[in-house]
């Protein structure tokens, strides 16, 4: 599984990264904090542009190759339920560190469930994703951050680096390639 988080500047970053995903990409879950109407337009546009499928996250969906799920509902968090295949769960819960959906919960659920995955924190405000990405790294997952110098807002990637959560920091083109390569080598 590939798990990503983004907020401010995330649409542009994801447009670049996801262009590297093949038709049968690893199941992908993205926690995206952005205006819902903007994300819905992004999903429609990208679904026709990408080789794989991209959809709004729906509770209980089995995570299968070839599909990217974007969680952006400001009322619900997204987590991964382990299994074969793993499932996407949308849960009602108060914001975590001011965020909903919170990347820390998404990444933490992957680490706690021992789900084989790779993840990255992309451009965004605040520190959401740093703690969860560290949990993933500590559990043996491959973890990345967007190079803060290429981020529209460097706070989130910088926080993840400071937390010791990243195996590497990469520009967007390299990140798209690295995410797929790390899943293919697992």
Secondary structure as GFF3:
##gff-version 3
##sequence-region A 1 186
A	DSSP	beta_strand	2	6	.	.	.	ID=ss1
A	DSSP	alpha_helix	10	18	.	.	.	ID=ss2
A	DSSP	beta_strand	28	32	.	.	.	ID=ss3
A	DSSP	alpha_helix	36	49	.	.	.	ID=ss4
A	DSSP	beta_strand	53	56	.	.	.	ID=ss5
A	DSSP	beta_strand	67	71	.	.	.	ID=ss6
A	DSSP	beta_strand	77	81	.	.	.	ID=ss7
A	DSSP	beta_strand	87	91	.	.	.	ID=ss8
A	DSSP	alpha_helix	103	112	.	.	.	ID=ss9
A	DSSP	beta_strand	118	121	.	.	.	ID=ss10
A	DSSP	alpha_helix	130	138	.	.	.	ID=ss11
A	DSSP	beta_strand	142	146	.	.	.	ID=ss12
A	DSSP	three_ten_helix	148	150	.	.	.	ID=ss13
A	DSSP	alpha_helix	155	162	.	.	.	ID=ss14
A	DSSP	beta_strand	168	170	.	.	.	ID=ss15
A	DSSP	alpha_helix	172	184	.	.	.	ID=ss16
###
